[in-house]
Amino acid sequence: MNSILFDSFTLGSTTLDNRLGVAPMTRTSATPEGLATDQMVNYYAKFARGGFGLLITEGIYPDNKYSQGYFDQPGIINTEQVQAWKKVTDAVHQEGGKIFAQLMHAGALSQGNRFTKERLAPSSVQPKGEQMQFYGGEGPFALPKEATNEDIADVVTSFVEASKRAIDAGFDGVEIHGANGYILDQFLTDYTNQRTDEYGGSTKNRVRLLVEVSKAVREAVGKEFTVGIRISQGKVNDYQHKWADKEKDAEMIFGQLGKAGLDFIHVTEYEAWQPAFPDGEGTEATDAAFGDGRSTLAALAKRYSHLPVIANGGLHNPEKAKEMIQKGEVAVITLGRGALANGDWANRVKSGDPLEEFAPEKVLSPNAKIKDFEA
């Protein structure tokens, strides 16, 4: 019945056993020094054992400057951290799964950085909302400093060096975190980016850093290592945000990323099957391709990037997941809450067994913190 979910698929140089993945979910269960723990080994291996073809890690900080977002977040900045991650990747591979490292620079949304109390952003703009208490934050976010050209170059370098270390750690690929309000998304977002140089103003300028990071990572790791990027409209501190120019923005953002050497784009919305811009009409071209001009973000990503798309957002209903793949909008789907509720979701669906409902109290414990918004 759901056979298409279990077809193999190749992203870049990585062949997945099926089209089912586990979404990146912040956990803050590393050591204070950013080392992956045995608990994390078990967490990721469980999903591979449960039949998921692809696992994407929680956000990993890529440098010892401004990138760390939370205390007890894992990093990949030194040999010790690489070796700790090697235990995770080995365990996943032993269970038959593939695993990508998600590289995340928190920028202005950092609420716990052991290296500095300063926060970096495209512009010195106060972030919306308040820090997440669940991750040890309290009160408003700190006012960040505006990134200099040197700071921007350092951000690019941090993603490049972390990608190289991800190879050493045994990962099958990397996902550049360009979503959810972290630093690359801060450059992309109109109200957090007030720059007047080549990184600010037009959508093409605001997506420039995401493109530069993608190209630099691709050049550094070569063609035999899978590289993708995650994109969203909503943010951890601004769930309802939508791109101001709607489909025109989507065309520019995904069009530019489609030429940046990436192997996939991972889009996340609260409900992935809903229109990206519910109150807007599409272009004639999109109307012709998708019917009514109310395309999903995944469909727009596919249309304008011409890359395989991973979709995330409320797809724990197997029929919803199957439908998006059958429509040709996405190649792979990722689950957060559905995977937390059913570590063996893939195996259960394949065998026709019932699925458990997501129950936060079962997974949101002090020793294994997981945030389900991004999933």
N, C-alpha and C positions, 0 to 999 in steps of 0.2 A: 504493500500500500504506500509506504513512504520510501520506496527504493531509491528515488533520486537523491535523497539525503545521504545515501550510503555509497554513491558513486565516488570514485577517486577523483581528485582534482589536483592540478599542478599550479602552484603559485611561484613564479620565478623558477628557481632550481629545486624547489621543495615539493615533492609529491605527497599529498595527504591521502590517507586511506578512505576518508569520507569528507563531506562538506560541513562538518560540525565542529565548532570550536568553543573554547571557554574564553569569555571576555576578560580583559584586564580589570582587576578589582583591587583597590587600595586595601592593604592589610595591616601595615605597621607591626609586623611580627618578626622583623629581623633583630639582630643585636644592636645595641647603641652604636656600635662601630660600623653598622651597615652590612653585616654578614648574614647571608641566608642560613637558616637554621634547619635542624632535622624536622621540625614541625612543617616548615615550608616544603621540604623534600616530600613528605607524606601528602601534603595538600595537593601538589601538582601531580604526583604519581597516581593519586586516587582518580583523577579525572582521565588520565591516559588509560588506566585500567578499566575505567567505566565506559570506554569506547570512543571518546572524543579524539578526532584525528589531529586537532591543532589546539595547543594551549598558548595563550599570550599572557605574559607575566604582568603582575602589578607594575606600576611605574617605578623605574629604577633611576636613581640620580646619576648623572654622567660626569660630574666634576666636583672639586673640593672648594668651589667658590659660591655661586648663588643658586645652584640648581636644586639642592635638597628641599623638599616640601614639608616633610613630617619627621619628627623624631622616630627612631626605630624603623625608618624606611630603608630598604636595601639599596646599596650602590654597586657600581661597577667601575671603580676608579683606581684599584690597585690589585696586586697579585693575590692578596688574601681574599678579597671579595670574588675575584675570578674563580679561585679554587673552591670557594663555598658554593658558587653557582654551578660548578662542575658536578657536584653531587646531585643537584636538582636535575640537570639535563641528562645525566647518566640514568637516573631513576626513570625519567619520562621515556627515554629511548628504550630502556629495558622492557617497558610496558607497551611498546609499539607506537608511541605518540611522537609528534613533532612539537617543538616549542620555540617561540619567538620571544626575544627580550624587548619589552617596551621601554624606550628611553624617554625620560620625562624631566624637563627643566621647569620647575614650578614658577619661577619669576616672582611676580608681585603677590601670588597666592601662597607663597611659602609661609608656614606658621610654625616651623621647627627646623632650624638649620644649625648643626653643630659647628659649622665653619665661620659663620658671620651672622650678625644681627641686621645687616643691611639687606634690602630687597631690591631686585633689579627688574626693570620694566621698560617697554618702549618709551613711555612718558611717565612723568611724575604725577600719576592720577590715582586718587584714592579708590581702591577696589570696592565694588558693591558688596553689601551684606556683611556678615560677621564670620570670624573663623569658626571652624567646626569643632565643637567641644568633644565630639567622639574621638578626634585625633589630637586631643590635648590643647586645642586652641581656645582662646577666650577673647571676646570683644572684637573691635574692628581690626581689619588687616592693617599692617604697618604701611605708611606712605612710602612707596618705592622711589628709588632714584632713577633718573632717565639714563638709559644705556648710551655710552659713548660708542664711537665706531670701533674702538678697541674691545669694548665689552661685547659688541655684536660678533666680532671676529672670534672672541673667546667662546661664545655660545656655539658657533659653527664647529670650532675645534673640539669642543667637549663632546658633541654628538659623534664626530668622526672617530675620536680616540676610543669612546665607549663602544662604538660598533666594532672596532678591531678587537677589543677585549671580549666582546660577545662571541666572536669566532673562537678565541682561545678558551672560552668557558663552555664551548660545545653547543651553543645555540644554533638552530637551523636558519635563523634570520632575525631581523630587528624590525620593530615598528616604532617609527618616530612619532612621539606624542604631539600632535598639532591640534588637539581638541580640548574641550572642557574648561577653557579659561586659563590654561597654563601659558608659559611665555610665548610659544609660537602662535597660539591663538590670541594672545594679547596683541601681538603685532598685526594679526589679521583683523581684529575687531575695531570698528570705527571709534567707539567712545574711549577705549583704553589706549589707542594709538593717536596721539596728537602731533606726531612728528611732521616736520616740513621738509625733510630730506628725501632721499630716494626710497626710504622705507615707510614713508607716511603719505597720507592723502588718498590717492586713487586706490581702488581695490587691487589693481596690478602691482602697485608699490607695496601695499600692505601684505600681499602674499609672497613678496620677494624673498623674505628670509626663509620661509618654509621651502621654497624652491631651491635656494642656495644650500640649505642644510641637506636636502634630498640629493642634490647633485654631488655635493662634497662626500657624503657617505657612500654613494654609489661608486664614485671614483676610487675611494679608499679601499673598499672591500672587494671590488671586482664584480664580475657578472655571475659568479658561482655562489653568491650568498644572497638570500632573499631580503629585499628591503621594501617596506611599505610605510604608509603614514596614516594616522587616525585623524579624522576631521569631524567636527560637530558644529551645530549652531549654539545649542545651550551650553551652559557652563556650571561648574559646581556652585558658583555663587550668583548665578543668573540663569535659572533653568529655562526661562521663557524666551530667551533672546532669539531673534531671527535676523538674517542678513537683510540690510535695508533695501538693497536693489534686487532682492529675491533671485529670480532665475538669471538675471544678468550677472549677479555676483557669482552664482553657481557656475555659470559658463566660464567666467574668468578664472575662478579659483581652481576648478577641476581641470580646465583646459591647460592652465600653466603647470599644474602638478603632473598632468599626463605627459608632459614633455621633459620631466625632471629625472628620468631614469628609474622610476619606481616600478615595482612589480605588482603592487595592489594599493587600493585605497580602502580604508576601514571607516565606514560612517556609522555614527551612533545618534539615534533619536530616542525619545521616550517610547514611542511606538513606531517601529521602523516602517510599517506598512501605510502609515498615514501620509497625506500630502505634506511636502516640505514647507509649502507656503499656502495654507488653507484658504486664505482670502485673495489669492492672486491667480491670474490666468497665465498660462504658458505661452511660449512663442508658437507660431504656426508649425514650425518644425517639430517641437515637442508634442504639440497636439496630435500631429500626424503619427508620431512614434508611439505615444502612450495614451492617446484617446481623448483626455479631457483637459489637459493642461495642468492638472493637479498632481504632478509627479512626486514620487517619493524622493528623498535626498539620495537614496541609493541609485535610483533610476537616473537622476541627473548626473551623479558621479560617473556612472557607466557611460552615459551618452557623451559627456564632454571630455572625459579623460581617456576613453577607449581602453581602460585597464580593468582587470578583474576587480570586483567590489566585494568586500566583506560587509555584511549588515548586522547591526546590533540594536536591540531595543524591543523587549517584550515578545520575543519570538519563541518562548518556551512551549507554545502550542504547536505541536508538530505540523498541523495543517497550515498554519500561518507561515512557518518556515519553508515548508514544501512549496507553497504558492509563490513566494518571492523568487525562489530558485527556478521554478517552472516558467515564470514570466520572463526570465532572462535578465532580471534586474540585478541579481547577485549571484556570486559563485559559491560563497561560503557564508554561513550564519554563525554568530557567536552568542552564547548565553551567559548571563550572570546569575540572576535570581533562580532561573530554572536549573542551572548547574549546581548552585549551592543547595537547593532542595533535593536534587537528584544527581549525586556525583556520577551515577551510572545512567544518566538520561539517555545517552546514545544506545546503550545496550537494552534499556527498557523499551524504547521506541521500536528498536529493531525486532524485538521478540514479542511486542504487543502487550507488554506488562503495564499496569497503571502507574501514573506519575504522582509523586507527592506534591502538595502545594507548598509554596515558599512560606516558611515560618521564621521571621527575623530572630525570635528568641533562641532558635536552635543554632544560629550561625554567628550572631553578633555578641560574642563573648569577650571578656577583657583580655583573654590570651590569644584570640584569633580575630582581631578586628577586621571587618570587611565592610566596605561601603557599597551599597547596592545601586546607588543612583546611576553610576556610569555603566551599569550592566543592564 
